[in-house]
Structure formats: C-alpha cells, structure tokens
C-alpha cells in the first residue's frame, strides 16, 4: 500500500485514507461481508496514526460503506443508497426545487421498466392486480400501487432502491383530486395496461408519459 505525505492536514489525511480504503476494497475485489485489515495494519500501511484511520473508518461506516461487527472487525457492508437519495430529495425540497422537474426523473425510471418488460417479456399480472374499476375507489394508494407494480419489473437492486425513494416522494403530501380527475387517472392506468397486454410498448410509453406529465400539473 502507498504511504501518505505527513505534511498533509489531519482532515485531508482522513479523506485520503477514506479514498485509499475504498480503492483497496475495489482493487482486492472484496465482497459484502469480507473483512478489512485492522486499524493497526492500515495505520502501518499508510504511515498515519491509528486515530486518523479510526476517523476514516468511522466516516466509511457512517456513509454505509463498511460496518463494524463485534468479534469480526470492519466488514464491507451491503450497499443501500436510499439514505443518499433521501438526503438529495430533502435538499431538493429545501431549495424549493421544481417537482415537475423531478417528475421527469420518475418518468425515466418507469419508461425503463417498460423497456425491461418488453426485452424480458416480464409478467404484467401484478399491474393487472393493481387496477380498479370504480372511480370512487381510486385514491393515491391505488395510484401508488399501480406504478410500484410497473417498477417491479426491473430486477436490479440499485434501480429498486433509487426508484422506490423517488416514487414514494410524490405520495408524501396528499393531493386533492376530483372524481373526474380520478376517472381520468383510472382510465389511463387501464389504457397503459391494455397497451402492455397487446405488446404495444411504444403506445404504453406514450400513454405513461402523458399520464405522468398530467399528474405533474398537480404540483404547480
């Protein structure tokens, strides 16, 4: 392992050690559950104090890269980016971000799901089960269930984590809708499903785009 210039500031030293440990994980191709070298070994390898290594390991644990397990040491942790996405969405909200812009990100995820359904000929039974016939029964939970089923076609943990957080973000604040609007949304769900059922994926994507862009108007 490459040593570190001791003239570097303590804060910079910590960050350099953080990056070196990340590089080590990648270079050594460590998997989830694999053990990192001890604090003492890392301090010797990088020629820094154990307190600097401890700060670097604490940072990695706080950011979800590693975890400390009693009796086993520091292990590579299974990655969960949901806290990072949550943090981004909170900052987005604090800075008065335009939810209509964020809807474009949600649309990207859902269009990608249709691409996967087409490519893998994935089942759409879950989407069918999320449909309702009566506009009086249509609400935000029904709408959320329909779109969640659409996203479930993608078998990727990273995709699931990112899309789930962005998707759920739109249902945190209740939106008042009329029975006519509910009828439109219900019909659009059925139209999207019918297009998927007959494998007209281009039409399904066009209908989905119109559906979500109309929904974006609620956030003006």
Secondary structure as GFF3:
##gff-version 3
##sequence-region A 1 220
A	DSSP	alpha_helix	10	27	.	.	.	ID=ss1
A	DSSP	alpha_helix	39	46	.	.	.	ID=ss2
A	DSSP	alpha_helix	50	62	.	.	.	ID=ss3
A	DSSP	beta_strand	66	69	.	.	.	ID=ss4
A	DSSP	beta_strand	73	76	.	.	.	ID=ss5
A	DSSP	alpha_helix	82	94	.	.	.	ID=ss6
A	DSSP	alpha_helix	99	120	.	.	.	ID=ss7
A	DSSP	alpha_helix	125	129	.	.	.	ID=ss8
A	DSSP	three_ten_helix	135	137	.	.	.	ID=ss9
A	DSSP	alpha_helix	140	151	.	.	.	ID=ss10
A	DSSP	alpha_helix	157	169	.	.	.	ID=ss11
A	DSSP	alpha_helix	179	197	.	.	.	ID=ss12
A	DSSP	alpha_helix	201	216	.	.	.	ID=ss13
A	DSSP	three_ten_helix	217	219	.	.	.	ID=ss14
###
